[in-house]
Amino acid sequence: MTEMNINKPLFPNLEGETAKKGLNRKTLGQAVGLSPNQMSNRWNGEVEFTLDEVIKIAEVLENSVEYLFQRSK
């Protein structure tokens, strides 16, 4: 089992671009049809984003899927 560093965001580019757009997890989740709880679970890596969710997020944030979903190392 690998340990996650709780001090680093799982998807730092996603977090940064969300903030640049003036959004937060809740508003981004609403924009793609997720409840705050669903978005939190995905944001924290407890549940994986679906392909449709990833595409919608990239559209909302006007950025590439590859960039937004690069994982922290």
N, C-alpha and C positions, 0 to 999 in steps of 0.2 A: 504494500500500500504506500503510495507516495504522499508526502506531506505537502499541503498547500501553505504558502507563505501568506498568512492572514493580513500582513501589512501591505502587500502588493495587490492591486486590482487584477482580476483574472484577464480582463480585456482592457488594458490601459488606453488604447486608442479609442475604443468605444466610449469609455468614460470621459476622455478629453473632448471628443467631438460632440458628445451630448451636452457638455457644459458650454462649449463654444456656441452652440445653437440656442443657449438659454433655456435648455430643457433639463429635467431631472428624470430619474427612473420612472416615476409615476406618469409623468406627461408623455414620455417616450412610449411607455407601455400602452397607454391609452391610444396613442396614435397608430399603434400596430395591432390593437385589439386584445391586449392582455390586461388582466387585473393587476393591481399593485402587488399582490402576493405571487402571482405567476411570474411577473417581471423580476421580482426579488429573487425567486428561486432560480431563474435562469441567469441573472446577473451574477449571482454567487456561485454558479457552477453546480448547483444541486440537481438541476434539470437542464438538459441540453435544449438550445434554441432549435426550432424546426427550420427547414429550408425556407419556407414561406415567411417566417418571422424574420430571419436574417435578411432576406431580400427586401422586405418592407422597411426594416430598420435602415438599411443602406440607402434606400430611396428617401426616407425622411431626413436622414443626416447628409444626404447628397455626397456620399463617399463610397468607396469600393468595399465590398464584402471582405476581400483579402486584407485590406488595411484595418478595417474596424475590428476584425475578429482574430488578429494576431494575439496569441497568448503571451502572458508575462513569462519571463524565463527566470 
